[in-house]
Structures are given as C-alpha cells and as structure tokens.
Amino acid sequence: MKELRDDIRNIAIIAHVDHGKTTLVDELLKQSGIFRENQEIHDRIMDSNDLERERGITILSKNTSVYYKGTKINIVDTPGHADFGGEVERVLKMVNGVILVVDAFEGPMPQTKFVLKKALDLELPVIVCINKIDRPEARPEEVVDEVLDLFIELEADDKQLDCPFVFTSAKNGTASLDSFHRGENMEPLFKTIVNYIPSPVGDKDAPLQVLISTIDYNEYVGRIGIGKVERGKIKVNQDAIIVNALDENKNQKVKITKIYQFEGLKRIPVESATIGDIVAISGIEGIHIGDTVCDVLYPEPLPFVKISEPTLAMTFSVNDSPFAGQEGKFVTSRNLRDRLLKETQTDVSLKVEETDSMDSFKVLGRGELHLSILIETMRREGYEFQVSKPEVLYKEINGKRYEPMEIATIDVPEEFVGAVIEKLGRRKGEIINMGSSNGGYTRLEFSIPSRGLIGYRSEFLTDTKGNGILNTIFDGYSPYKGDIETRSQGSLIAFETGEAVTYGLYNAQDRGTLFIKPGTKVYEGMVIGQNPKGEDIEVNVCKKKHATNMRASGSDEALRLSPPKIMSLEECLEFIQEDELLEVTPLSLRIRKRILNSGQRQKSRRKK
C-alpha cells in the first residue's frame, strides 16, 4: 500500500550559470543551523573542487540536506552550464520538485529554458526564485512576466503555471514573497518548500527499488552509487540484484555492505533507509548510472532519463614531442586509457572510443567547456598527453549530412552590435531575435552551427572590448550549412630546438604576437606565436647576436620585447588548426605542428 513520507522533501536547485544557485544553498545550510557557531565557513561551500572555486561554476551535482521544523529537506545543487546538462537531466529523477533560480536583472537565459523544460517534462512542481533582488539594476516584476512567458512557451499546464514566486538575495541571506520587501531571513523559502513540494510517495513493504542517478568515487571504498529509494526498504547486509536497464546480461547479485545518508555536508552511515530517502551505497564494484538496485526475487528495472548525445569530439593521444615525459607523472597509453575510461564511469555525457592507433583515443563530449574541464582535471592529476582540434559530430539522416546547432544569446552594448552580427554571419549564424536588454545592452539571439562557435569566444571578447556576454545552448540537428572560414591568423613556428633568447624573439616579434618569453625551451615545429597575415612562418628564436670586439654601451638593453600573450587552455583549443596539436602537461601548454620537421611538413602539403 502506497503511503506519504511527510517528514521528507527532495528538491533540486536548477538555473542558468552564475544566477546564484550555490550561494542560495550556502544560505539554506547556514540558516538551518548545521554549522557550529565558531565554525569557519567558506563562500560557495558546495563547490568543493579547485576548478569549481577558480572558475566560479558548478561542474558536478552535489547532495546535501537541511532540517526545517522537523522536516528533512534533501537538496541537490546542479551545474548551470549547458555542457554539464547531462548532470542536470539525471539528478531530476531523484527529486519531487525543483527550485528554479533566475537572476532579477538578467532574467531567463538559454540554460534556464533548458533546465526548466527538463523539469516540466518530468512533471515536477516548480518554485521560482527571483534572486539578486539587491542588485541596483534589478527588475523583479518584469522578470516574473518573462518567466511566465517562458512557462507558456514550454507548454506548461495550468498547475505548473500556478507556481509560487519567492524573491531572494542569496548574498544577504534574505527571502520574501513580495518583490517590494527584502525579508529578514530564508524562512519564506523554507516554508514554501515544505508547503508546495510534494512528499515522496511509495510502498515501503513492497520489493526494493533504488534508481542510481549519480556515481561518486572514493579511493578507499571505490565506486559509490547515489539514488533515491523508490520502493521498499534497503538494509545493511541485505542481498540484492543490480539490474541494468539496457542489458540484462549485466545484472549482478550483490550484498549491501554500507549505506549512507546526507546530513548537511557529511555522509552519515545508517543501518537502513526507506521510500523517499536519498542514499549513497558503497562497496559495489560494477554499479553504473541508470542501474536499479532491486530485491533478488523481483529484478524490475526503473526507466531512466535519456541522456543527450555528445556533439563534439577530440583525439587524446600519448605525448610524442621532444619534451615528452619530462613534466608528467602518467605518460603511457595505458595510463591515458585507464583514466579516460574511469571518467566515463562518473560522467554519462562522455564517451571514449578506441582508434586505429594504440596510442590515441577519441573522446566525445557535450561541448568545448565539458572537454576542457576534463583536460584541466587530468593535467592537475599529473597526466601528460596531446589533444587535437575539437571537431563537431555530424549525423547522416535520409542520405543528407546534418550538423549540431546552437542557440547563441548575446548581450552587448549597442556600439558593438554591427561587429557581432557581421562576424557571426560569416560563421553561418542567422539572427532569430533582437531586442533591448537592460542597462544599455542589446540582446541578440542567433541560430548557429556548433562548429561556427569554435574559436569565436576570444574573438568576441576582442570585438566587444570585454563588455559582451555570450551564452550558448544545444538546439538539435539541422542540414549542413556549408563551409565556414575560421581562423584568419597563421602560426609562428620555431625553426630549431633550443632556448629562446631576447635577440631571436626581438627579430621574431615583428612577424606577429609571441606566446613565449626569453628562457623558454622550444623545439623544432613548436608554435611560438601567431601571424596576423594568415600564413605559417618559421622563425629562429634561439638565434644569438654575433659577438664582435666592438661594443656599444647599453646595446643589449635596447632590445625591447612586447609582453607575450599567455594563452589559457580554452584559448589554445580555440587557436589550434587541423594540422596542429596541443601538448598538455602538468606544468605547460604547448601548441605544436603534427609534423615537426619542416621538410616533411612541406612534402605533406605538396601531396595534398
């Protein structure tokens, strides 16, 4: 018999990137009293890894819980960036409702639409939280209308349209049901969660079912499956069967050795859990996302959300440059293969395919940021490898070639609108909407092929003098739009192996922008700068000034070098061409030609 568990609420917090989800969770944690009075608390407590803190974005969904007047509220903080949409899609299966956070100035953005559509498709009730109402330029009343328009556009039913609106300043820790009052604390939001989000329903006497929605990994206990108990009761030392929804041959019998529940930021071991509880199960080696932990006598899998397909691919290969093995700890093909396959166990949006070469692997992901986060994580762990230029994944439909498309939403000051439209027009972008944003900005919406955006972000920042905001989201497949001319710059290539000296760099800087400074070790075929004229030029940056017995006072000091352009990982990935690779080590990022030898490069060009 089905029954309500009125002492629990399971919610996910969803939003566009940088609208304040993680800060909001911080305040809910602080005001629920889970910390000691003298405990030191960082900002964005839930962004636990270094990359998340540095970039100010959430990459992995995380579980926590708070108590409000005897009701336990399990909260899942989800990523806001489109490239991590796979995380959002699957955690929504764990919850009974969502809090949609929308910036009181920016209003609904592309990712707001994406995550809201996923929630409405699963028929989850939505609490809309208009955040950052303390911003001087906030416009909460208009944003409420924009959110309701978005609900109507996504064909929400009457019940979903009749959702509560809460006005918050997560930074100040206040919430109110009225946009004209700031509120004093988060009490109105806590009350709305308890009153509006339904309690979990299920039969605790029925055979066990736990749907695994997230996988964590711990060096000591191995894989940890996280999911919600949908039916029955799970106990320590209980025999169970893990059912794979896609392949019955992968079913395996297991013993449940450890169960944890989330209390604040900690995982607390428990002896048992029942319907509505979000649990972490450790000690089961072959557990995967989408598996159902079932009663041995009733192996019935639960349906799992279809994860969106990858749109971008890159080749990861063993580093074979002259400097290979000097800076990394893990450098072999076996190291690389094991690490990439380990990543696929926790990231359902990532796929790894073998290639003809034993030393190369094709990695498929949701976007440039998705793959660059993986590259950055691996280099911090001590891996050394090479990656190719990102390439989009085409589809063959009825004999025609289709390509992934994106909706790009751009907010720019009026003076830069012409430059943005012209550049995106060249990249096969079509303008679908143009309107005024707030604060003197114009909002442009483009439909553009994914490949048209590769390498555009740095160009966009230059064209808008750093004042533009660019957001993109995947928008399905369309017929191939034709060839796109991308990078207009050529490369400056090191002529010989050695150490760059001031004299050599001084002569080379007239040819373009340099990426290196004196004292940098270079090798033949390494890209050391960019040439604005669009052709590759070889330069000798190791060339020293010939010594003579005549010396003019201060002549060496007179060689003035322009500061080099230090390229970030994303900028390197945007810069490289098909005939180039990016060498990634824990200490360095080096762009290089695939064929290092100058003579061999020219021969291969002639063959083409």
N, C-alpha and C positions, 0 to 999 in steps of 0.2 A: 504494500500500500504506500502510495506517494505521500510525503509529508514535507512541511516547510521547516527550514532551519532559520528561525528568526534572529538568531544571535550572530549571524554572519552576513557580510556584504562583500561581493567580489567585483572590483572595478578596475578598468584600465584608463590611464590618462593619455589622451591622444591629441596631437596638434601638429602644426607646421613647425619646422625647425626655428628655434630661438623665440618661441612665443611664451616660454616660461613654465613648461611642464615640470622640469626637475626642481626649480625653485619653489613651485607650489607644493610638491611632495615634501620638500625640506620643511616647510612651514607646518604642514599637517603632522609631520613627525615631531617637530619641536613642541607644538601646542597640545599634542596628545600626552605629553609627559613621559616619553620613553627615555629621555636623557637625564642624567644626574644634574643637579643644579650647577655644580662646578665643572661639568664635562666640557672640554674644548670641542667645538663643532665647526667643521669647515663649511664653506658655501658649497652648494650642489653636492650634497653628501652622496647621492645616488650615482653620480658619475665617478665610478671608483677607479677606472684605469687611467694611466697617464695621458693617453691620447685623447680621451674624452675631456679631461681637465684642460689640456692645452688648446684644443680646438673649440671648446665650449659647446660640444654637441653630444647627444646620447647616441651610442653606437649599438649597445646591447640592451635588450629589455631586462628589467630587474624587478624582483619581487620584494615587497616589504609589507608590513601590516601596522595598523594603529588601533587603539581602542577608544570608543566614544560611548560613554554611559552604558557599559556592559556589552556593546556590540563590537565584534571584531570586524574591522574593515581591511580586507586584503587588497593591496594596491599594486598594480603593475605599471611601471614607468616605461614608456615605449620610445623608440627613436622617432625623430621628426623629419629626418632627411629621406627623400624619395628612394635613394639607393638601398636603404635598410627597410624598405616596405615589407620584405619577407618576414622580418621580426614582428611587425605590427599585425600582419594577417593572421599569424598562427596564435599569438597570445590572446586574441579576441575570443578564441574558443574556450579560454579558461574563465571568462568573466560573465557576469549577468547584466552589466551596464557599463557605460563609458562617460568620462568627463571630457568634453571637447573644449580645449583651451584656445581662445582666439585673442590676438593682440588688439587692444582697444584703439590703436592707431592704424595698424596695417590692415586689419580686417581679414576675411577669409583669403587664404593663399592657395597655390596649387595643391600642396600636400594636405591642407585642411580638407579639401574636396576629396582627395584620395582616401584618407583615413575615415572620413565620415561615411563615404559610400560603402566601405567595408563593414562598418558598424551597422548601417541601415540594412544591408543585405542579410546580415545575421539576425536582424530584427531585435537589436539591442536598444534599450531605452537610453536616451542621451541627456546629460545635464550640460548646458552650455555655460562655460565660464569665461566671461569677458575680462581678460587680465590686463594689467598695466594701466589701470584707470588713473594712476597717479602721474602718468606722463603729461607734460604740459599741453601736447597737441592731441590728447586722447579725444575720441568722438564716439563714446559708447552707444548712444541712441542710434546713430547711423549704422554702426557695426551690427547691432541687433537686427536691423532690417536686412542687411547684406547676408547675415547668417540664415535668416528665414527664407530669403530668395534662394540661397544655396540648397536648403532643405527641399523647397518646391522643385528646383531644377533636378534634384536627385530622386524625385518622385516619392518623397516620404509620405506615409499615411497620416491620417488626422491625429492619431495618438502620438506619433513621433513629433508632429508639428507642435503639439501642445506641451512642449518640454519646458522645464524651469530654466531661468537665466539667473546666474549669480555673478555679481560684479566684484572683482578681487584686485588687490595689489599684493602679489605674492612676495614682492620685495619687502613690503612693510608688514606682511602677515595679517592683512585685513580682508574681510568679505562682507558683502551687503546684498540684499535682494532689491535694492533701489540704486540706480546709477548716480543719484544726486548725493548719496551718503556714503562715506568711506567705510563705515563699520569700525569695530574695535578689535575684533579677532576673527578666527576662522569658524566660529560657531555656526553662522548661517550655512556655510558649505557642508559642515559635518551633518547638520540637521537635514539638509536637502538630500544628501547621500542616503541616510538612514530611511527617510520617508519616501524617496522616489525610486531608488534602485531596488528591484525585487530580491527577496531572499532566495537562496538556492532551494530547488525542489528535487526530491528523489526518494527512492525506496531503499532505506538502509538495511532492510532484511533480504534484499534481492542479491543475486550473484554479483561479485565485484567487477567494476569497470573504472579504470583510471586512464584518461587520454593524455598521453605525453605531448606537451606543446613546446617545451624548451629543453635543451640539453646543456648542462654545465659540465665542467671538467675540473678535477682536483688531482694533483699528483699523488696524493696519499690514498684516496679511495677510488680513483678512476672516474668513470662516467656517472653523472647524476641526472636522472630523469625528473623533470618538474611538470606537474599536471594537476588537474582537479579531479577529485573523487566524484564521479557522475552517479554511481550506484553502489550500494553495498557498503562494506566496511573493510579497510585494509589494516592488517596487524603484522607486527614483527614475528618472524619465523613462520609466516604463512606460506604455503605452496601456491604458486600462481603460474599463469602461462602468458607469455608476451606474444600478442597477435599482431602480425604485420598486415596492414590493410591492403597492401598491393601484392604481396606474395606469401601464400600460406606455407610454402616450404621453409620460410624463415622463422616460423613460430618456434619458441623455445620455452621449456619448463624451467622455472627459477624458484629460489627461496628468497623471500623478502627479509633482508638482514637488518637494514636500518631505514627508518622513516624520520623525516624532519618536517617541522612546520616553521613558518616565518613569524618571528616576533620582533618588531622593529627592524633593525638591520642584522639581526642574528638568526641563525638556523638552530632551532631547539629540537633535540631528539625526542620523539614521542613513541609510545607503545602502539597506538592505533589512531586511525582517522576515519571519518565517515563523510557522507554526502555534503558537498559544498566546500570541504576543506581543500586548500591548495597545499600539496605535499611535494617534498623532494625525496626521491628514492635512490639510495646509493648502493654500490656493490653489484650492479648487474651489468656485465661487460657489453653485451650486444644490443643495448637499448637505443632506439632511434626516435627522432621526432616523428609523430604521426602514429606510433605504436599504441596499442591498448593493452594495459595490464589487466588480465581477466582471471576469473575463477577457473581453476583447472577443468571443471566439468562443463563450463559454459564459455567456450572461447568465441565470444562475439565482439568483433572489432567495431569501433565507433567511426563514423565518417569524418574525414579530416579535410580541412580547407585546401583548395588547390592553390599552390604557390605559383606566383607569376614567374614566367620564364626569364632566363638571362638574356640581355640584349647586347652585351659587349664581351669580347674575348681578347686575351693576351697570351703570348707564349712565355712561360717561365723556363729558363734553361740554366745549366751549370755555367758558372763564370769561366770563360776561357781566354781572358785578356792577359797581357804580360804581367799584370799585377795580381793575378788570381791567387787566392789562398793566403794573402799577406795580412788581411784585416779581419776575416771572418772565422767563426768557430766551426760552423756547419757548412761544408763546401761541396760535398759529394752529391751525386744524383740520388742516392738512396736517402740521404738527409732531406733533400728537397721534396722528393716524392712522399715520404712519410709525413712531413709537415703539412703539405697541401691536402693529403687525404685526411689528416687529423682535423683540418679546418672544415672539411665538408661534413664532418660528424656533428658539428655545432651550428653550422650556417647552411640552412636548407636552400638558400638562394644561390649558392656557389656550386659549380660543377667542375670536376677535373677530368680531362681526357688524356689518354696516352697518345703519343705521336710516333712517327716512323723512327725517330731518334730516341735512344735510351736516355739521353741527357736533357730532353725537352718535354714539357707538359703544357697542354692547352688549358687555360683557366678561364671559365665563363662566369661572368658576374652581372649584377644589375646596373652598373654604371661606373664611371671613372672614379668616383669617391669610394665606392664599395671596394674596388680592386686596389686603390692606392692605400686605403687603411690596412688591407692585408699585407701589402708590400712593407709599409712602415712598421707594422707589428713584427713581421718576420726579421727585418733588419735589426730591430731593437733586441730580438732574442738571440742575435749572433749569426744569422744566416747571411750567406753571400751568394748572389745569383745575378742573372741578367734577364731583362724583360724586353719584349718587343713593343712596337707602337700599338695602342688599342685599336681593334677593328670591330665594326658592327657585325651582328649576325643576321644574315638575310634569310628569308623563307621563300620556298617555291610554292605558289598557290595557283592551281589551274595552268601550269606552264609559264606563269609570269613571276618575275622576281619582285618580292615585297621587302620593305625595309622598316625598321623600328622608327617611330615618330615620337616627338616630344612636344609638349606644350611649354613654351618658354614665357614666363611672366616677368616683365622688366619694368622697374620703376626708375626713371631718370629725370633730371632737370630738363626743362624744355629745350635748352640750347643744344643738347646732345641727341635729340630725337632723330634728326636727319642722318647723323653718322651711324646710329644704331640700325635704322631701317635700311640704309644702303649696304652695310656690312652683312646683315642677316639675309637681305635679298640675294646677295652674291652666293650665300650658302644655302640657297633654295628655301629660305624661310618665307612663309606667307603670313601677312598680318591679318588676324581674325578679330581683333578688338582694340580699340584705342579710346582711352578716356582719361579724365583727370584724376590723379591720385591726390593725396593731400600734401600740404607743405610745399607747394610749387613744383611738385613732381608730376610727370605724366606717366600713366600706366599703359604699357603696350603688351599685347598678347600675340604670340606667333605660334604657328604650327610649323615645325622644322624637323628635318631628318636628324636622328641621333648623331650621325657622322658629321653633320654640319656644325655641331656644338663642340666637337673635339678640337681643342686648341683655341677656342674662341674666348674663354674666360679672361685670360691675361690681356688679350686684345681689347676686350670690352672695358676692363678697368683703365687701360690707357686712354681709350676713346672718351670715356666719361670722367677722366681725371679722378678716378676713385670714388665718384659720387653715385654710381649706378648700383642697383640691386638686381641680381639675376637669379630667378628660381625656375627649375625645370621639373617636369614630371612625365613619365612614360604615357603615351597615348595610343597604344596599339600599332598595327602594321598598315602601311599604305604602299601602293605600287611605287617602284623605284623612280626617284625624281630626276635622275640624270647625274652626270659627273659634277663634282664640286672641286674648284681650285682652292686648296687650303693654304699651307704655309708659303709666304712670299719671300721669306729670308733663306739664304743659303747658310752653310756651316763653314767656320774657320777650323781647319784640321791641322793637327800637329804633324810636322814633317819628319821628326825623328824622336827617338826615346831619350829622355834625359830630364834635366831640371830646368824649369822656366826661369829665365833671368830678366832683369829690368830692361836691358838693351834689346833683347829679342821681342819682348812684349811691347816696348815703345814703338818698334817698327811695325808690329802687327796691329796695333790699336787703330791705325789709320784705315784699316780694311773693314772694321766693324766693332761690335761690342764684345769685350772679353768676359769669360766666365771664371778666369783663374788669376792668381796673383803671383809675384815672384816667389820662388822657392817651391812651387807646386811641382810634384813629379808628374811627367806626362809620358805617353808612349805614342809611337807612330800610329796614325789612324784615329787618335782620340780627338773629339770635338772640343775645342777650347774657346769658342766664341761663335757669334752669328754675324753673317754678312748681309747687310740690307739689300744688296743687289740681286739676291735670289740665286746665286751660283756658289758652288763649293770652291774654296780656295785653300791651298796648302800654305802654311806659314811656319817659319822656323823660330820658335820661341825660346830655343836653347842656345841661339846664336850669341856668342860673346863678342864684345868690341875688341878689335885687333889692338894689341899693345904696341905703342911706339915709344921712342925715347923722348918725344915731345909731349908735354902735358900742360893743358890749360887749366888754371885754377878753377875748381868747382865744376868741371865739365860733366862729371858723372852725376852730380846732384841736380844738374839742369834737366835731366830726363824725367819729365813729369808724366805719371801714369794716371789715367782716369780710373776711378774705383771700379772693380769688376762687378758684373751682375751676378749675384749669388742666387742660383735657381733652387726653388723648392721642389719637392718630389712631384707635385701636380704640374708645376711649370715644365719640368723635364719631360713628363709624359705627354704634355701638350706639344712640346717642341719637336720631339724626335720624328723622323720620317721613316718610310718603309725600309730604307737601306741602312738604318741606324738601330742601335740597341742602347738600353740604359743599364749600366753596370751598377748594381746596388750592393753596398757593403755596410757593416755597422758604422763605419766612420765616413764613408764617401759616397757621393753620387757622381758617376762619370758617364757622359754621353760618348759613344764611340761609333765608328762605322762597322758594319757587319764584316766587311773585308778590310783588314787593317792595312795591308800592303798597297801602296799607291799604284804600282804597276798592275797588280792583279785587279784592282778596282777599275782601272781604265779598260782592261781587257774585257771584264764582265759587262761594262757599259757598251762596248763595241758589239758584243754578241747580241745585245738587246736591239 
